[in-house]
Amino acid sequence: MANVTPVFIPGLLCTEWLFHGQADIFSATAVLADTRQHDSITAMAAAALAQTSGQLVPIGLSMGGYVALEMARLAPVRISAMALFSTNCRQDTNAQRAYREQAIHLAQQDGFRGVTRQFLGKFLSSQALADATLVDGVLAMAADIGRLTFAKQQHAILGRRAQHDTLAALQVPLSIVCGVDDTLTPPHLSQEMADLVPHADLRLLPDVGHLSTLEAPDACRDALIDLMAGL
């Protein structure tokens, strides 16, 4: 573990708090990717690769998974392992693109807080929505990200490429984790990725929604511990 650098990559509207239940595994060795400055997944990935030298273990959730896969596409020899939480390897459908464009418009026209609350039911399972502390934490992350960065991130997601070929070429340990109740990136999309990488460790978590690292911190922590033990 000392010879590789874990890179935590937050998802849309998320900060490093997304991984607060797992960050202690790596102590001071991990870095946080900057997902706030760029409006393309490729630029985010290139910036993450430039943060440090040597071997990396990208750990991404949702949009962070898109960045992790792009890191593997851009610099495959630097990837020692990878963890993909609540994500997929496809491009958006036309309906998904229209939804993102509408979300950007609503954020600009009606106020960012309204869009954030609209997303809560998509981010969290019904059980998690009853956890006031968790809900407050998700809203605080979104407020920290802010309206302008939200628009940048949505633009980046809209322009991402499909990564089936990247996964098919992957020869390193891979952990894939998804909540069974995830409606944004349903479990069959995680299964699709696992089918492309025969050695992948796929874990589907019952009663968990999209923000798996927050809803099931211990299960996600265990997945990372097992991933690193396999290096």
Summary of the structure (lengths in Angstrom):
residues: 231
radius of gyration: 16.2
end to end distance: 7.7
largest distance: 48.4
contacts: 808
relative contact order: 0.18
helix: 55%
strand: 13%
